[in-house]
Amino acid sequence: MLLACFAACASPAPPPPRFAAGGPDAEEFGAGTGYPTGDRATFFRIGSIVGSHSHLDEIFPGRVIYKAPKPSRLVRIAEPRITWRFQGADLTLDDYLARTPTTGLLIARGDTILFERYQYGRTDRDRFTYCRGSHPLGR
């Protein structure tokens, strides 16, 4: 009887991150060739931009950031519904990802993961580089 109550009373598991093999204009970004990595002369070209930005530390020297002796624990909760209104439409973060060449999007507050998605074959095990300034695609 106690087991039945425990199973029925347990809160649902928070959703895991979601991964997508493609994304908007995936073929243009090199999906058919496994998202190739460019070099210093080609990393910004459309056909290698996804692969290159997941491997910029192999193309350009960077700083090594060492892991903490004791990692912070991140808690995952049920995703809140995050929306905004644009040109008369109510849009979600999944709508944003469907329209933009974003490889990964993680929203956290404090030690809580609120939203986590990946596109173009990237996962939570890939490296990501934040680039400031104008987007290379002009979008």
KEZALUM-860535 format. One record per residue (C-alpha): x, y, z; residue number from 1; residue in three letters. Coordinates in pm, whole numbers, plus 50000, padded with zeros to 5 digits. Each point is the difference from the previous one (the first is absolute). Example, Ala and Ser with C-alpha at 12.3 -4.5 7.8 and 13.67 -1.06 7.14 Angstrom:
REM KEZALUM-860535
<<51230 49550 50780> 1 ALA>
<<50137 50344 49934> 2 SER>
//
This chain:
REM KEZALUM-860535
<<50000 50000 50000> 1 MET>
<<50281 50240 50087> 2 LEU>
<<50172 49930 49667> 3 LEU>
<<49683 50082 49806> 4 ALA>
<<49965 50330 50185> 5 CYS>
<<50366 50085 49941> 6 PHE>
<<49970 49937 49625> 7 ALA>
<<49675 50193 49974> 8 ALA>
<<50117 50290 50216> 9 CYS>
<<50340 50047 49838> 10 ALA>
<<50031 50314 49792> 11 SER>
<<50064 49949 49629> 12 PRO>
<<50364 49998 49893> 13 ALA>
<<50118 50327 49852> 14 PRO>
<<50053 49989 49625> 15 PRO>
<<50350 49918 49875> 16 PRO>
<<50175 50225 49749> 17 PRO>
<<49875 49956 49642> 18 ARG>
<<50231 49939 49708> 19 PHE>
<<49927 50046 49628> 20 ALA>
<<50219 49875 49717> 21 ALA>
<<49897 50291 49780> 22 GLY>
<<49880 50354 50027> 23 GLY>
<<49909 50287 49769> 24 PRO>
<<50208 49982 49679> 25 ASP>
<<50192 49695 50132> 26 ALA>
<<50116 49890 49655> 27 GLU>
<<50138 50346 49929> 28 GLU>
<<50196 49978 50327> 29 PHE>
<<50160 49667 49907> 30 GLY>
<<49765 49731 50137> 31 ALA>
<<50061 49774 49698> 32 GLY>
<<50373 49995 50069> 33 THR>
<<49975 49967 50378> 34 GLY>
<<50033 50372 50078> 35 TYR>
<<50369 50028 49901> 36 PRO>
<<50248 50212 50189> 37 THR>
<<50174 50275 49804> 38 GLY>
<<50338 50153 50060> 39 ASP>
<<50115 50356 50073> 40 ARG>
<<49915 50103 49644> 41 ALA>
<<49665 49820 49970> 42 THR>
<<49848 49969 50350> 43 PHE>
<<49745 50274 49927> 44 PHE>
<<49874 49858 49670> 45 ARG>
<<49643 49878 50000> 46 ILE>
<<50084 49634 49926> 47 GLY>
<<50232 49970 50299> 48 SER>
<<49861 50250 50249> 49 ILE>
<<49819 49751 50227> 50 VAL>
<<50294 49757 50019> 51 GLY>
<<50253 50280 50037> 52 SER>
<<49820 50169 50287> 53 HIS>
<<49992 49670 50187> 54 SER>
<<50379 49973 49955> 55 HIS>
<<50131 50357 50010> 56 LEU>
<<50249 49899 50268> 57 ASP>
<<50161 49770 49739> 58 GLU>
<<50015 50280 49740> 59 ILE>
<<50114 50288 50223> 60 PHE>
<<50198 49999 50323> 61 PRO>
<<49790 50058 50308> 62 GLY>
<<50014 49995 50376> 63 ARG>
<<49952 49676 50189> 64 VAL>
<<49738 50023 50271> 65 ILE>
<<50043 49722 50251> 66 TYR>
<<49707 49829 50165> 67 LYS>
<<49919 50082 50359> 68 ALA>
<<50125 49762 50269> 69 PRO>
<<49637 49950 50100> 70 LYS>
<<49754 50055 49714> 71 PRO>
<<49683 50196 50064> 72 SER>
<<49687 49791 49994> 73 ARG>
<<49744 50116 49747> 74 LEU>
<<49636 49913 50054> 75 VAL>
<<49766 49941 49710> 76 ARG>
<<49633 50089 50043> 77 ILE>
<<49694 49972 49780> 78 ALA>
<<50042 50261 49728> 79 GLU>
<<49809 50321 50052> 80 PRO>
<<49809 50123 49698> 81 ARG>
<<50197 50296 49868> 82 ILE>
<<49818 50198 49730> 83 THR>
<<49999 50340 49840> 84 TRP>
<<49784 50174 49745> 85 ARG>
<<50150 50101 49665> 86 PHE>
<<49809 50130 49698> 87 GLN>
<<49672 49875 50143> 88 GLY>
<<50125 49646 50077> 89 ALA>
<<50067 49839 50338> 90 ASP>
<<50344 49839 49965> 91 LEU>
<<50194 49750 50213> 92 THR>
<<50368 49921 50036> 93 LEU>
<<49948 49701 49769> 94 ASP>
<<49862 50245 49740> 95 ASP>
<<50317 50206 50044> 96 TYR>
<<50219 49694 49941> 97 LEU>
<<49798 49902 49693> 98 ALA>
<<50076 50342 49848> 99 ARG>
<<50363 50061 50100> 100 THR>
<<50332 49821 49952> 101 PRO>
<<50054 49944 50372> 102 THR>
<<50210 49693 50085> 103 THR>
<<49916 49994 50370> 104 GLY>
<<49778 50195 50235> 105 LEU>
<<50013 49959 50376> 106 LEU>
<<49811 50227 50238> 107 ILE>
<<50085 49970 50368> 108 ALA>
<<49927 50203 50309> 109 ARG>
<<50230 49944 50293> 110 GLY>
<<50051 49625 50024> 111 ASP>
<<49682 49913 49804> 112 THR>
<<49983 49905 49633> 113 ILE>
<<49678 50140 49854> 114 LEU>
<<50042 49917 49630> 115 PHE>
<<50256 49802 49796> 116 GLU>
<<49995 49924 49627> 117 ARG>
<<50262 49913 49736> 118 TYR>
<<49986 49994 49619> 119 GLN>
<<50224 49903 49708> 120 TYR>
<<50113 49677 50163> 121 GLY>
<<50145 50178 50303> 122 ARG>
<<49943 49861 50351> 123 THR>
<<50068 50097 50358> 124 ASP>
<<50341 49833 49962> 125 ARG>
<<50119 50238 49722> 126 ASP>
<<50204 50314 50055> 127 ARG>
<<49838 50333 49923> 128 PHE>
<<50149 50341 49941> 129 THR>
<<49816 50320 50067> 130 TYR>
<<50063 50252 49723> 131 CYS>
<<49927 50367 50053> 132 ARG>
<<49923 50238 49719> 133 GLY>
<<49810 49957 49679> 134 SER>
<<49896 49654 49892> 135 HIS>
<<50205 49867 49707> 136 PRO>
<<49681 49919 49810> 137 LEU>
<<49866 50351 50036> 138 GLY>
<<49685 49870 50171> 139 ARG>
//
